[in-house]
Every structure is written in C-alpha cells, then in structure tokens.
Amino acid sequence: MSVVAIAPWQRAERDELALSCVEEIESISVHLRSNLPNEPEYLFLRSMVLRVIELNSVAMSVLSGEDDRTTEELRRVLEMGQ
C-alpha cells in the first residue's frame, strides 16, 4: 500500500468530508432506532444500531473536537464491544 502525501489544506477538506459522513451515519442510525419495531425479533438489530451510534460518537468527537470526553473514555466505548 502506498502512502499519499496530503497537503494541510487537503487535510482540512478531508476532515470536513469525514465529519459529514459521521453526521449522516448518526442521522441514519437515529432514524433506524426510532423506526424499528419493538417486537423481539428486532432486538438484535436494535442493539446493533445502538452500537453504531456509540462508535460513531467516538469518530464524531475526534473529528469535531467538540467533546469533553478524555481519550480513555473514548477508548472504553470502543473496548465495550470487543
């Protein structure tokens, strides 16, 4: 795998793209959580959607820099699913 050199202005643009992606993931996840039926056969899917929301919150925190959670707190979110 080759490494591509990225200029500082490209890094900012890529960060914005990544932040837009995690915002859309959040929107889709919240929609799914709100609209999935409450029947038992959907329980696993509901738990997966909640996990996606948790993981996405870590990515959003890192990309936006607007979260006051420590790195250790973010790491615990990741490790909860392992």
mmCIF file of the N, C-alpha and C atoms, coordinates in Angstrom:
data_MODEL
# 
_entry.id   MODEL 
# 
loop_
_atom_site.group_PDB 
_atom_site.id 
_atom_site.type_symbol 
_atom_site.label_atom_id 
_atom_site.label_alt_id 
_atom_site.label_comp_id 
_atom_site.label_asym_id 
_atom_site.label_entity_id 
_atom_site.label_seq_id 
_atom_site.pdbx_PDB_ins_code 
_atom_site.Cartn_x 
_atom_site.Cartn_y 
_atom_site.Cartn_z 
_atom_site.occupancy 
_atom_site.B_iso_or_equiv 
_atom_site.pdbx_formal_charge 
_atom_site.auth_seq_id 
_atom_site.auth_comp_id 
_atom_site.auth_asym_id 
_atom_site.auth_atom_id 
_atom_site.pdbx_PDB_model_num 
ATOM 1   N N  . MET A 1 1  ? 0.841   -1.162  0.000  1.00 0.00 ? 1  MET A N  1 
ATOM 2   C CA . MET A 1 1  ? 0.000   0.000   0.000  1.00 0.00 ? 1  MET A CA 1 
ATOM 3   C C  . MET A 1 1  ? 0.895   1.237   0.000  1.00 0.00 ? 1  MET A C  1 
ATOM 4   N N  . SER A 1 2  ? 0.602   2.163   -0.886 1.00 0.00 ? 2  SER A N  1 
ATOM 5   C CA . SER A 1 2  ? 1.405   3.383   -0.944 1.00 0.00 ? 2  SER A CA 1 
ATOM 6   C C  . SER A 1 2  ? 0.776   4.470   -0.079 1.00 0.00 ? 2  SER A C  1 
ATOM 7   N N  . VAL A 1 3  ? 1.620   5.345   0.415  1.00 0.00 ? 3  VAL A N  1 
ATOM 8   C CA . VAL A 1 3  ? 1.162   6.453   1.249  1.00 0.00 ? 3  VAL A CA 1 
ATOM 9   C C  . VAL A 1 3  ? 1.108   7.702   0.380  1.00 0.00 ? 3  VAL A C  1 
ATOM 10  N N  . VAL A 1 4  ? -0.022  8.380   0.409  1.00 0.00 ? 4  VAL A N  1 
ATOM 11  C CA . VAL A 1 4  ? -0.208  9.587   -0.382 1.00 0.00 ? 4  VAL A CA 1 
ATOM 12  C C  . VAL A 1 4  ? 0.073   10.795  0.497  1.00 0.00 ? 4  VAL A C  1 
ATOM 13  N N  . ALA A 1 5  ? 0.911   11.704  -0.003 1.00 0.00 ? 5  ALA A N  1 
ATOM 14  C CA . ALA A 1 5  ? 1.193   12.937  0.736  1.00 0.00 ? 5  ALA A CA 1 
ATOM 15  C C  . ALA A 1 5  ? -0.021  13.855  0.632  1.00 0.00 ? 5  ALA A C  1 
ATOM 16  N N  . ILE A 1 6  ? -0.438  14.377  1.769  1.00 0.00 ? 6  ILE A N  1 
ATOM 17  C CA . ILE A 1 6  ? -1.622  15.230  1.814  1.00 0.00 ? 6  ILE A CA 1 
ATOM 18  C C  . ILE A 1 6  ? -1.214  16.605  2.324  1.00 0.00 ? 6  ILE A C  1 
ATOM 19  N N  . ALA A 1 7  ? -1.542  17.621  1.549  1.00 0.00 ? 7  ALA A N  1 
ATOM 20  C CA . ALA A 1 7  ? -1.247  19.000  1.940  1.00 0.00 ? 7  ALA A CA 1 
ATOM 21  C C  . ALA A 1 7  ? -2.173  19.407  3.083  1.00 0.00 ? 7  ALA A C  1 
ATOM 22  N N  . PRO A 1 8  ? -1.761  20.391  3.896  1.00 0.00 ? 8  PRO A N  1 
ATOM 23  C CA . PRO A 1 8  ? -2.601  20.841  5.016  1.00 0.00 ? 8  PRO A CA 1 
ATOM 24  C C  . PRO A 1 8  ? -4.015  21.239  4.593  1.00 0.00 ? 8  PRO A C  1 
ATOM 25  N N  . TRP A 1 9  ? -4.140  21.911  3.474  1.00 0.00 ? 9  TRP A N  1 
ATOM 26  C CA . TRP A 1 9  ? -5.484  22.307  3.037  1.00 0.00 ? 9  TRP A CA 1 
ATOM 27  C C  . TRP A 1 9  ? -6.311  21.091  2.637  1.00 0.00 ? 9  TRP A C  1 
ATOM 28  N N  . GLN A 1 10 ? -5.649  20.063  2.120  1.00 0.00 ? 10 GLN A N  1 
ATOM 29  C CA . GLN A 1 10 ? -6.357  18.830  1.793  1.00 0.00 ? 10 GLN A CA 1 
ATOM 30  C C  . GLN A 1 10 ? -6.790  18.108  3.066  1.00 0.00 ? 10 GLN A C  1 
ATOM 31  N N  . ARG A 1 11 ? -5.967  18.162  4.103  1.00 0.00 ? 11 ARG A N  1 
ATOM 32  C CA . ARG A 1 11 ? -6.309  17.523  5.375  1.00 0.00 ? 11 ARG A CA 1 
ATOM 33  C C  . ARG A 1 11 ? -7.593  18.136  5.931  1.00 0.00 ? 11 ARG A C  1 
ATOM 34  N N  . ALA A 1 12 ? -7.688  19.455  5.890  1.00 0.00 ? 12 ALA A N  1 
ATOM 35  C CA . ALA A 1 12 ? -8.894  20.127  6.386  1.00 0.00 ? 12 ALA A CA 1 
ATOM 36  C C  . ALA A 1 12 ? -10.116 19.719  5.563  1.00 0.00 ? 12 ALA A C  1 
ATOM 37  N N  . GLU A 1 13 ? -9.941  19.632  4.255  1.00 0.00 ? 13 GLU A N  1 
ATOM 38  C CA . GLU A 1 13 ? -11.047 19.232  3.387  1.00 0.00 ? 13 GLU A CA 1 
ATOM 39  C C  . GLU A 1 13 ? -11.464 17.785  3.666  1.00 0.00 ? 13 GLU A C  1 
ATOM 40  N N  . ARG A 1 14 ? -10.497 16.912  3.860  1.00 0.00 ? 14 ARG A N  1 
ATOM 41  C CA . ARG A 1 14 ? -10.789 15.509  4.182  1.00 0.00 ? 14 ARG A CA 1 
ATOM 42  C C  . ARG A 1 14 ? -11.473 15.383  5.542  1.00 0.00 ? 14 ARG A C  1 
ATOM 43  N N  . ASP A 1 15 ? -11.031 16.177  6.500  1.00 0.00 ? 15 ASP A N  1 
ATOM 44  C CA . ASP A 1 15 ? -11.669 16.162  7.818  1.00 0.00 ? 15 ASP A CA 1 
ATOM 45  C C  . ASP A 1 15 ? -13.133 16.586  7.709  1.00 0.00 ? 15 ASP A C  1 
ATOM 46  N N  . GLU A 1 16 ? -13.411 17.591  6.886  1.00 0.00 ? 16 GLU A N  1 
ATOM 47  C CA . GLU A 1 16 ? -14.795 18.031  6.675  1.00 0.00 ? 16 GLU A CA 1 
ATOM 48  C C  . GLU A 1 16 ? -15.629 16.932  6.029  1.00 0.00 ? 16 GLU A C  1 
ATOM 49  N N  . LEU A 1 17 ? -15.047 16.236  5.054  1.00 0.00 ? 17 LEU A N  1 
ATOM 50  C CA . LEU A 1 17 ? -15.751 15.121  4.420  1.00 0.00 ? 17 LEU A CA 1 
ATOM 51  C C  . LEU A 1 17 ? -16.056 14.021  5.436  1.00 0.00 ? 17 LEU A C  1 
ATOM 52  N N  . ALA A 1 18 ? -15.073 13.695  6.249  1.00 0.00 ? 18 ALA A N  1 
ATOM 53  C CA . ALA A 1 18 ? -15.264 12.653  7.265  1.00 0.00 ? 18 ALA A CA 1 
ATOM 54  C C  . ALA A 1 18 ? -16.330 13.072  8.268  1.00 0.00 ? 18 ALA A C  1 
ATOM 55  N N  . LEU A 1 19 ? -16.322 14.335  8.673  1.00 0.00 ? 19 LEU A N  1 
ATOM 56  C CA . LEU A 1 19 ? -17.325 14.821  9.620  1.00 0.00 ? 19 LEU A CA 1 
ATOM 57  C C  . LEU A 1 19 ? -18.721 14.765  9.003  1.00 0.00 ? 19 LEU A C  1 
ATOM 58  N N  . SER A 1 20 ? -18.826 15.097  7.730  1.00 0.00 ? 20 SER A N  1 
ATOM 59  C CA . SER A 1 20 ? -20.121 14.985  7.040  1.00 0.00 ? 20 SER A CA 1 
ATOM 60  C C  . SER A 1 20 ? -20.599 13.537  7.024  1.00 0.00 ? 20 SER A C  1 
ATOM 61  N N  . CYS A 1 21 ? -19.673 12.610  6.825  1.00 0.00 ? 21 CYS A N  1 
ATOM 62  C CA . CYS A 1 21 ? -20.028 11.184  6.832  1.00 0.00 ? 21 CYS A CA 1 
ATOM 63  C C  . CYS A 1 21 ? -20.558 10.740  8.186  1.00 0.00 ? 21 CYS A C  1 
ATOM 64  N N  . VAL A 1 22 ? -19.871 11.111  9.256  1.00 0.00 ? 22 VAL A N  1 
ATOM 65  C CA . VAL A 1 22 ? -20.326 10.664  10.574 1.00 0.00 ? 22 VAL A CA 1 
ATOM 66  C C  . VAL A 1 22 ? -21.642 11.335  10.953 1.00 0.00 ? 22 VAL A C  1 
ATOM 67  N N  . GLU A 1 23 ? -21.876 12.549  10.478 1.00 0.00 ? 23 GLU A N  1 
ATOM 68  C CA . GLU A 1 23 ? -23.167 13.194  10.730 1.00 0.00 ? 23 GLU A CA 1 
ATOM 69  C C  . GLU A 1 23 ? -24.285 12.445  10.014 1.00 0.00 ? 23 GLU A C  1 
ATOM 70  N N  . GLU A 1 24 ? -24.017 11.983  8.799  1.00 0.00 ? 24 GLU A N  1 
ATOM 71  C CA . GLU A 1 24 ? -25.027 11.214  8.073  1.00 0.00 ? 24 GLU A CA 1 
ATOM 72  C C  . GLU A 1 24 ? -25.244 9.844   8.714  1.00 0.00 ? 24 GLU A C  1 
ATOM 73  N N  . ILE A 1 25 ? -24.172 9.215   9.173  1.00 0.00 ? 25 ILE A N  1 
ATOM 74  C CA . ILE A 1 25 ? -24.307 7.938   9.880  1.00 0.00 ? 25 ILE A CA 1 
ATOM 75  C C  . ILE A 1 25 ? -25.178 8.124   11.117 1.00 0.00 ? 25 ILE A C  1 
ATOM 76  N N  . GLU A 1 26 ? -24.966 9.211   11.838 1.00 0.00 ? 26 GLU A N  1 
ATOM 77  C CA . GLU A 1 26 ? -25.784 9.484   13.021 1.00 0.00 ? 26 GLU A CA 1 
ATOM 78  C C  . GLU A 1 26 ? -27.249 9.653   12.641 1.00 0.00 ? 26 GLU A C  1 
ATOM 79  N N  . SER A 1 27 ? -27.498 10.401  11.589 1.00 0.00 ? 27 SER A N  1 
ATOM 80  C CA . SER A 1 27 ? -28.869 10.633  11.147 1.00 0.00 ? 27 SER A CA 1 
ATOM 81  C C  . SER A 1 27 ? -29.564 9.325   10.764 1.00 0.00 ? 27 SER A C  1 
ATOM 82  N N  . ILE A 1 28 ? -28.879 8.496   10.006 1.00 0.00 ? 28 ILE A N  1 
ATOM 83  C CA . ILE A 1 28 ? -29.446 7.203   9.604  1.00 0.00 ? 28 ILE A CA 1 
ATOM 84  C C  . ILE A 1 28 ? -29.685 6.318   10.827 1.00 0.00 ? 28 ILE A C  1 
ATOM 85  N N  . SER A 1 29 ? -28.730 6.286   11.738 1.00 0.00 ? 29 SER A N  1 
ATOM 86  C CA . SER A 1 29 ? -28.842 5.445   12.935 1.00 0.00 ? 29 SER A CA 1 
ATOM 87  C C  . SER A 1 29 ? -29.997 5.881   13.823 1.00 0.00 ? 29 SER A C  1 
ATOM 88  N N  . VAL A 1 30 ? -30.136 7.180   14.015 1.00 0.00 ? 30 VAL A N  1 
ATOM 89  C CA . VAL A 1 30 ? -31.229 7.693   14.846 1.00 0.00 ? 30 VAL A CA 1 
ATOM 90  C C  . VAL A 1 30 ? -32.570 7.379   14.185 1.00 0.00 ? 30 VAL A C  1 
ATOM 91  N N  . HIS A 1 31 ? -32.636 7.518   12.871 1.00 0.00 ? 31 HIS A N  1 
ATOM 92  C CA . HIS A 1 31 ? -33.863 7.177   12.150 1.00 0.00 ? 31 HIS A CA 1 
ATOM 93  C C  . HIS A 1 31 ? -34.208 5.698   12.343 1.00 0.00 ? 31 HIS A C  1 
ATOM 94  N N  . LEU A 1 32 ? -33.208 4.831   12.181 1.00 0.00 ? 32 LEU A N  1 
ATOM 95  C CA . LEU A 1 32 ? -33.447 3.399   12.371 1.00 0.00 ? 32 LEU A CA 1 
ATOM 96  C C  . LEU A 1 32 ? -33.904 3.096   13.795 1.00 0.00 ? 32 LEU A C  1 
ATOM 97  N N  . ARG A 1 33 ? -33.209 3.676   14.772 1.00 0.00 ? 33 ARG A N  1 
ATOM 98  C CA . ARG A 1 33 ? -33.560 3.426   16.172 1.00 0.00 ? 33 ARG A CA 1 
ATOM 99  C C  . ARG A 1 33 ? -34.999 3.840   16.451 1.00 0.00 ? 33 ARG A C  1 
ATOM 100 N N  . SER A 1 34 ? -35.410 4.954   15.883 1.00 0.00 ? 34 SER A N  1 
ATOM 101 C CA . SER A 1 34 ? -36.755 5.476   16.136 1.00 0.00 ? 34 SER A CA 1 
ATOM 102 C C  . SER A 1 34 ? -37.839 4.709   15.390 1.00 0.00 ? 34 SER A C  1 
ATOM 103 N N  . ASN A 1 35 ? -37.482 4.049   14.303 1.00 0.00 ? 35 ASN A N  1 
ATOM 104 C CA . ASN A 1 35 ? -38.497 3.438   13.455 1.00 0.00 ? 35 ASN A CA 1 
ATOM 105 C C  . ASN A 1 35 ? -38.508 1.916   13.439 1.00 0.00 ? 35 ASN A C  1 
ATOM 106 N N  . LEU A 1 36 ? -37.565 1.289   14.119 1.00 0.00 ? 36 LEU A N  1 
ATOM 107 C CA . LEU A 1 36 ? -37.593 -0.171  14.189 1.00 0.00 ? 36 LEU A CA 1 
ATOM 108 C C  . LEU A 1 36 ? -38.721 -0.617  15.114 1.00 0.00 ? 36 LEU A C  1 
ATOM 109 N N  . PRO A 1 37 ? -39.422 -1.658  14.731 1.00 0.00 ? 37 PRO A N  1 
ATOM 110 C CA . PRO A 1 37 ? -40.483 -2.179  15.595 1.00 0.00 ? 37 PRO A CA 1 
ATOM 111 C C  . PRO A 1 37 ? -39.916 -2.681  16.926 1.00 0.00 ? 37 PRO A C  1 
ATOM 112 N N  . ASN A 1 38 ? -40.760 -2.744  17.921 1.00 0.00 ? 38 ASN A N  1 
ATOM 113 C CA . ASN A 1 38 ? -40.344 -3.195  19.253 1.00 0.00 ? 38 ASN A CA 1 
ATOM 114 C C  . ASN A 1 38 ? -40.483 -4.701  19.450 1.00 0.00 ? 38 ASN A C  1 
ATOM 115 N N  . GLU A 1 39 ? -40.851 -5.424  18.413 1.00 0.00 ? 39 GLU A N  1 
ATOM 116 C CA . GLU A 1 39 ? -41.009 -6.865  18.528 1.00 0.00 ? 39 GLU A CA 1 
ATOM 117 C C  . GLU A 1 39 ? -39.670 -7.529  18.834 1.00 0.00 ? 39 GLU A C  1 
ATOM 118 N N  . PRO A 1 40 ? -39.712 -8.660  19.541 1.00 0.00 ? 40 PRO A N  1 
ATOM 119 C CA . PRO A 1 40 ? -38.481 -9.352  19.950 1.00 0.00 ? 40 PRO A CA 1 
ATOM 120 C C  . PRO A 1 40 ? -37.543 -9.700  18.794 1.00 0.00 ? 40 PRO A C  1 
ATOM 121 N N  . GLU A 1 41 ? -38.097 -10.001 17.618 1.00 0.00 ? 41 GLU A N  1 
ATOM 122 C CA . GLU A 1 41 ? -37.223 -10.381 16.503 1.00 0.00 ? 41 GLU A CA 1 
ATOM 123 C C  . GLU A 1 41 ? -36.357 -9.221  16.003 1.00 0.00 ? 41 GLU A C  1 
ATOM 124 N N  . TYR A 1 42 ? -36.648 -8.007  16.443 1.00 0.00 ? 42 TYR A N  1 
ATOM 125 C CA . TYR A 1 42 ? -35.842 -6.843  16.060 1.00 0.00 ? 42 TYR A CA 1 
ATOM 126 C C  . TYR A 1 42 ? -34.855 -6.432  17.150 1.00 0.00 ? 42 TYR A C  1 
ATOM 127 N N  . LEU A 1 43 ? -34.839 -7.148  18.253 1.00 0.00 ? 43 LEU A N  1 
ATOM 128 C CA . LEU A 1 43 ? -33.984 -6.784  19.382 1.00 0.00 ? 43 LEU A CA 1 
ATOM 129 C C  . LEU A 1 43 ? -32.504 -6.752  19.000 1.00 0.00 ? 43 LEU A C  1 
ATOM 130 N N  . PHE A 1 44 ? -32.038 -7.759  18.273 1.00 0.00 ? 44 PHE A N  1 
ATOM 131 C CA . PHE A 1 44 ? -30.627 -7.794  17.875 1.00 0.00 ? 44 PHE A CA 1 
ATOM 132 C C  . PHE A 1 44 ? -30.291 -6.611  16.977 1.00 0.00 ? 44 PHE A C  1 
ATOM 133 N N  . LEU A 1 45 ? -31.150 -6.335  16.011 1.00 0.00 ? 45 LEU A N  1 
ATOM 134 C CA . LEU A 1 45 ? -30.909 -5.212  15.106 1.00 0.00 ? 45 LEU A CA 1 
ATOM 135 C C  . LEU A 1 45 ? -30.898 -3.889  15.871 1.00 0.00 ? 45 LEU A C  1 
ATOM 136 N N  . ARG A 1 46 ? -31.812 -3.734  16.821 1.00 0.00 ? 46 ARG A N  1 
ATOM 137 C CA . ARG A 1 46 ? -31.834 -2.511  17.634 1.00 0.00 ? 46 ARG A CA 1 
ATOM 138 C C  . ARG A 1 46 ? -30.532 -2.359  18.415 1.00 0.00 ? 46 ARG A C  1 
ATOM 139 N N  . SER A 1 47 ? -30.014 -3.460  18.965 1.00 0.00 ? 47 SER A N  1 
ATOM 140 C CA . SER A 1 47 ? -28.760 -3.376  19.719 1.00 0.00 ? 47 SER A CA 1 
ATOM 141 C C  . SER A 1 47 ? -27.592 -3.035  18.798 1.00 0.00 ? 47 SER A C  1 
ATOM 142 N N  . MET A 1 48 ? -27.613 -3.530  17.565 1.00 0.00 ? 48 MET A N  1 
ATOM 143 C CA . MET A 1 48 ? -26.559 -3.190  16.605 1.00 0.00 ? 48 MET A CA 1 
ATOM 144 C C  . MET A 1 48 ? -26.611 -1.711  16.237 1.00 0.00 ? 48 MET A C  1 
ATOM 145 N N  . VAL A 1 49 ? -27.801 -1.177  16.063 1.00 0.00 ? 49 VAL A N  1 
ATOM 146 C CA . VAL A 1 49 ? -27.946 0.252   15.747 1.00 0.00 ? 49 VAL A CA 1 
ATOM 147 C C  . VAL A 1 49 ? -27.413 1.091   16.903 1.00 0.00 ? 49 VAL A C  1 
ATOM 148 N N  . LEU A 1 50 ? -27.712 0.695   18.132 1.00 0.00 ? 50 LEU A N  1 
ATOM 149 C CA . LEU A 1 50 ? -27.197 1.434   19.291 1.00 0.00 ? 50 LEU A CA 1 
ATOM 150 C C  . LEU A 1 50 ? -25.675 1.388   19.340 1.00 0.00 ? 50 LEU A C  1 
ATOM 151 N N  . ARG A 1 51 ? -25.098 0.252   18.973 1.00 0.00 ? 51 ARG A N  1 
ATOM 152 C CA . ARG A 1 51 ? -23.633 0.146   18.950 1.00 0.00 ? 51 ARG A CA 1 
ATOM 153 C C  . ARG A 1 51 ? -23.037 1.049   17.874 1.00 0.00 ? 51 ARG A C  1 
ATOM 154 N N  . VAL A 1 52 ? -23.664 1.102   16.720 1.00 0.00 ? 52 VAL A N  1 
ATOM 155 C CA . VAL A 1 52 ? -23.201 2.004   15.656 1.00 0.00 ? 52 VAL A CA 1 
ATOM 156 C C  . VAL A 1 52 ? -23.247 3.448   16.148 1.00 0.00 ? 52 VAL A C  1 
ATOM 157 N N  . ILE A 1 53 ? -24.299 3.817   16.864 1.00 0.00 ? 53 ILE A N  1 
ATOM 158 C CA . ILE A 1 53 ? -24.412 5.178   17.407 1.00 0.00 ? 53 ILE A CA 1 
ATOM 159 C C  . ILE A 1 53 ? -23.275 5.453   18.387 1.00 0.00 ? 53 ILE A C  1 
ATOM 160 N N  . GLU A 1 54 ? -22.975 4.493   19.261 1.00 0.00 ? 54 GLU A N  1 
ATOM 161 C CA . GLU A 1 54 ? -21.874 4.669   20.224 1.00 0.00 ? 54 GLU A CA 1 
ATOM 162 C C  . GLU A 1 54 ? -20.535 4.846   19.519 1.00 0.00 ? 54 GLU A C  1 
ATOM 163 N N  . LEU A 1 55 ? -20.242 3.964   18.566 1.00 0.00 ? 55 LEU A N  1 
ATOM 164 C CA . LEU A 1 55 ? -18.966 4.041   17.845 1.00 0.00 ? 55 LEU A CA 1 
ATOM 165 C C  . LEU A 1 55 ? -18.872 5.324   17.024 1.00 0.00 ? 55 LEU A C  1 
ATOM 166 N N  . ASN A 1 56 ? -19.970 5.692   16.414 1.00 0.00 ? 56 ASN A N  1 
ATOM 167 C CA . ASN A 1 56 ? -19.980 6.911   15.614 1.00 0.00 ? 56 ASN A CA 1 
ATOM 168 C C  . ASN A 1 56 ? -19.740 8.141   16.487 1.00 0.00 ? 56 ASN A C  1 
ATOM 169 N N  . SER A 1 57 ? -20.206 8.093   17.733 1.00 0.00 ? 57 SER A N  1 
ATOM 170 C CA . SER A 1 57 ? -19.980 9.233   18.630 1.00 0.00 ? 57 SER A CA 1 
ATOM 171 C C  . SER A 1 57 ? -18.492 9.433   18.902 1.00 0.00 ? 57 SER A C  1 
ATOM 172 N N  . VAL A 1 58 ? -17.738 8.341   18.939 1.00 0.00 ? 58 VAL A N  1 
ATOM 173 C CA . VAL A 1 58 ? -16.286 8.452   19.126 1.00 0.00 ? 58 VAL A CA 1 
ATOM 174 C C  . VAL A 1 58 ? -15.664 9.131   17.909 1.00 0.00 ? 58 VAL A C  1 
ATOM 175 N N  . ALA A 1 59 ? -16.025 8.656   16.720 1.00 0.00 ? 59 ALA A N  1 
ATOM 176 C CA . ALA A 1 59 ? -15.482 9.257   15.495 1.00 0.00 ? 59 ALA A CA 1 
ATOM 177 C C  . ALA A 1 59 ? -15.859 10.729  15.401 1.00 0.00 ? 59 ALA A C  1 
ATOM 178 N N  . MET A 1 60 ? -17.106 11.048  15.728 1.00 0.00 ? 60 MET A N  1 
ATOM 179 C CA . MET A 1 60 ? -17.550 12.434  15.663 1.00 0.00 ? 60 MET A CA 1 
ATOM 180 C C  . MET A 1 60 ? -16.796 13.297  16.670 1.00 0.00 ? 60 MET A C  1 
ATOM 181 N N  . SER A 1 61 ? -16.554 12.773  17.850 1.00 0.00 ? 61 SER A N  1 
ATOM 182 C CA . SER A 1 61 ? -15.818 13.512  18.877 1.00 0.00 ? 61 SER A CA 1 
ATOM 183 C C  . SER A 1 61 ? -14.407 13.838  18.423 1.00 0.00 ? 61 SER A C  1 
ATOM 184 N N  . VAL A 1 62 ? -13.750 12.850  17.840 1.00 0.00 ? 62 VAL A N  1 
ATOM 185 C CA . VAL A 1 62 ? -12.371 13.046  17.390 1.00 0.00 ? 62 VAL A CA 1 
ATOM 186 C C  . VAL A 1 62 ? -12.323 14.037  16.232 1.00 0.00 ? 62 VAL A C  1 
ATOM 187 N N  . LEU A 1 63 ? -13.237 13.897  15.294 1.00 0.00 ? 63 LEU A N  1 
ATOM 188 C CA . LEU A 1 63 ? -13.216 14.758  14.110 1.00 0.00 ? 63 LEU A CA 1 
ATOM 189 C C  . LEU A 1 63 ? -13.635 16.192  14.412 1.00 0.00 ? 63 LEU A C  1 
ATOM 190 N N  . SER A 1 64 ? -14.618 16.364  15.284 1.00 0.00 ? 64 SER A N  1 
ATOM 191 C CA . SER A 1 64 ? -15.124 17.714  15.546 1.00 0.00 ? 64 SER A CA 1 
ATOM 192 C C  . SER A 1 64 ? -14.339 18.430  16.632 1.00 0.00 ? 64 SER A C  1 
ATOM 193 N N  . GLY A 1 65 ? -13.761 17.656  17.556 1.00 0.00 ? 65 GLY A N  1 
ATOM 194 C CA . GLY A 1 65 ? -13.042 18.272  18.666 1.00 0.00 ? 65 GLY A CA 1 
ATOM 195 C C  . GLY A 1 65 ? -13.952 18.982  19.651 1.00 0.00 ? 65 GLY A C  1 
ATOM 196 N N  . GLU A 1 66 ? -15.256 18.722  19.568 1.00 0.00 ? 66 GLU A N  1 
ATOM 197 C CA . GLU A 1 66 ? -16.220 19.429  20.413 1.00 0.00 ? 66 GLU A CA 1 
ATOM 198 C C  . GLU A 1 66 ? -16.690 18.614  21.614 1.00 0.00 ? 66 GLU A C  1 
ATOM 199 N N  . ASP A 1 67 ? -16.005 17.543  21.915 1.00 0.00 ? 67 ASP A N  1 
ATOM 200 C CA . ASP A 1 67 ? -16.414 16.670  23.012 1.00 0.00 ? 67 ASP A CA 1 
ATOM 201 C C  . ASP A 1 67 ? -15.423 16.817  24.149 1.00 0.00 ? 67 ASP A C  1 
ATOM 202 N N  . ASP A 1 68 ? -15.914 16.824  25.366 1.00 0.00 ? 68 ASP A N  1 
ATOM 203 C CA . ASP A 1 68 ? -15.011 16.973  26.508 1.00 0.00 ? 68 ASP A CA 1 
ATOM 204 C C  . ASP A 1 68 ? -14.619 15.630  27.124 1.00 0.00 ? 68 ASP A C  1 
ATOM 205 N N  . ARG A 1 69 ? -14.951 14.519  26.433 1.00 0.00 ? 69 ARG A N  1 
ATOM 206 C CA . ARG A 1 69 ? -14.535 13.210  26.937 1.00 0.00 ? 69 ARG A CA 1 
ATOM 207 C C  . ARG A 1 69 ? -13.032 13.039  26.750 1.00 0.00 ? 69 ARG A C  1 
ATOM 208 N N  . THR A 1 70 ? -12.428 12.333  27.685 1.00 0.00 ? 70 THR A N  1 
ATOM 209 C CA . THR A 1 70 ? -10.993 12.064  27.583 1.00 0.00 ? 70 THR A CA 1 
ATOM 210 C C  . THR A 1 70 ? -10.755 10.943  26.579 1.00 0.00 ? 70 THR A C  1 
ATOM 211 N N  . THR A 1 71 ? -9.512  10.808  26.166 1.00 0.00 ? 71 THR A N  1 
ATOM 212 C CA . THR A 1 71 ? -9.146  9.728   25.248 1.00 0.00 ? 71 THR A CA 1 
ATOM 213 C C  . THR A 1 71 ? -9.465  8.377   25.871 1.00 0.00 ? 71 THR A C  1 
ATOM 214 N N  . GLU A 1 72 ? -9.232  8.253   27.160 1.00 0.00 ? 72 GLU A N  1 
ATOM 215 C CA . GLU A 1 72 ? -9.522  6.990   27.849 1.00 0.00 ? 72 GLU A CA 1 
ATOM 216 C C  . GLU A 1 72 ? -11.023 6.681   27.807 1.00 0.00 ? 72 GLU A C  1 
ATOM 217 N N  . GLU A 1 73 ? -11.864 7.690   27.994 1.00 0.00 ? 73 GLU A N  1 
ATOM 218 C CA . GLU A 1 73 ? -13.311 7.476   27.924 1.00 0.00 ? 73 GLU A CA 1 
ATOM 219 C C  . GLU A 1 73 ? -13.727 7.039   26.517 1.00 0.00 ? 73 GLU A C  1 
ATOM 220 N N  . LEU A 1 74 ? -13.130 7.659   25.508 1.00 0.00 ? 74 LEU A N  1 
ATOM 221 C CA . LEU A 1 74 ? -13.428 7.269   24.131 1.00 0.00 ? 74 LEU A CA 1 
ATOM 222 C C  . LEU A 1 74 ? -12.964 5.840   23.863 1.00 0.00 ? 74 LEU A C  1 
ATOM 223 N N  . ARG A 1 75 ? -11.802 5.488   24.377 1.00 0.00 ? 75 ARG A N  1 
ATOM 224 C CA . ARG A 1 75 ? -11.263 4.133   24.198 1.00 0.00 ? 75 ARG A CA 1 
ATOM 225 C C  . ARG A 1 75 ? -12.191 3.095   24.845 1.00 0.00 ? 75 ARG A C  1 
ATOM 226 N N  . ARG A 1 76 ? -12.754 3.425   26.000 1.00 0.00 ? 76 ARG A N  1 
ATOM 227 C CA . ARG A 1 76 ? -13.663 2.485   26.678 1.00 0.00 ? 76 ARG A CA 1 
ATOM 228 C C  . ARG A 1 76 ? -14.896 2.188   25.837 1.00 0.00 ? 76 ARG A C  1 
ATOM 229 N N  . VAL A 1 77 ? -15.393 3.205   25.119 1.00 0.00 ? 77 VAL A N  1 
ATOM 230 C CA . VAL A 1 77 ? -16.539 2.976   24.236 1.00 0.00 ? 77 VAL A CA 1 
ATOM 231 C C  . VAL A 1 77 ? -16.174 1.926   23.193 1.00 0.00 ? 77 VAL A C  1 
ATOM 232 N N  . LEU A 1 78 ? -15.002 2.050   22.619 1.00 0.00 ? 78 LEU A N  1 
ATOM 233 C CA . LEU A 1 78 ? -14.546 1.094   21.612 1.00 0.00 ? 78 LEU A CA 1 
ATOM 234 C C  . LEU A 1 78 ? -14.373 -0.296  22.212 1.00 0.00 ? 78 LEU A C  1 
ATOM 235 N N  . GLU A 1 79 ? -13.777 -0.372  23.386 1.00 0.00 ? 79 GLU A N  1 
ATOM 236 C CA . GLU A 1 79 ? -13.475 -1.662  24.005 1.00 0.00 ? 79 GLU A CA 1 
ATOM 237 C C  . GLU A 1 79 ? -14.710 -2.381  24.526 1.00 0.00 ? 79 GLU A C  1 
ATOM 238 N N  . MET A 1 80 ? -15.806 -1.664  24.751 1.00 0.00 ? 80 MET A N  1 
ATOM 239 C CA . MET A 1 80 ? -17.028 -2.296  25.251 1.00 0.00 ? 80 MET A CA 1 
ATOM 240 C C  . MET A 1 80 ? -17.539 -3.374  24.299 1.00 0.00 ? 80 MET A C  1 
ATOM 241 N N  . GLY A 1 81 ? -17.296 -3.206  23.018 1.00 0.00 ? 81 GLY A N  1 
ATOM 242 C CA . GLY A 1 81 ? -17.809 -4.156  22.040 1.00 0.00 ? 81 GLY A CA 1 
ATOM 243 C C  . GLY A 1 81 ? -16.845 -5.264  21.675 1.00 0.00 ? 81 GLY A C  1 
ATOM 244 N N  . GLN A 1 82 ? -15.683 -5.275  22.291 1.00 0.00 ? 82 GLN A N  1 
ATOM 245 C CA . GLN A 1 82 ? -14.685 -6.279  21.910 1.00 0.00 ? 82 GLN A CA 1 
ATOM 246 C C  . GLN A 1 82 ? -14.655 -7.432  22.872 1.00 0.00 ? 82 GLN A C  1 
# 
